[in-house]
């Protein structure tokens, strides 16, 4: 079977996506893909989500932060951004999804938008509700471990 000529092949755009969840959350590629398809189907309908053809191209997630590259058809970037904005939970885990940038190639998306904006993460002890508790600090935001669940705070909340 012959390949399609270059001018007839589909054109793609690659969205560099940042993921953030609670420090103990586990998010996997397949679950994120499923949540993205579900959000796109609900927002755009079946024909719209088929036209956008959203796919998770690459994915990494560890210690509550992660990155992904989502592939979308050229001309459907705004629909892809909207569908990503609708993803608030992946397999029961609350997740923040933000698009860092859009590129025409995977390489450009990785070089320009991924990897260099990694969050500085550290564990520390903080005083919250008159008790010393374990917390995970990430770029000015603090997730405080309160009896097995996390509470989000900032430095000014603890002062």
Secondary structure, DSSP 8 states (H G I E B T S, - for coil): -----GGGS--EEEEEEEEEE-TT----HHHHHHHHHHHHHHHHHHHHHHHHT-EEEEEEEETTEEEEEEEEETT-HHHHHHHHHT--EETTEEEEEEEEEEESSHHHHHHHHSSTT---EEEEEEEETTEEEEEEEETTEEEEEETTEEEEEEHHHH-
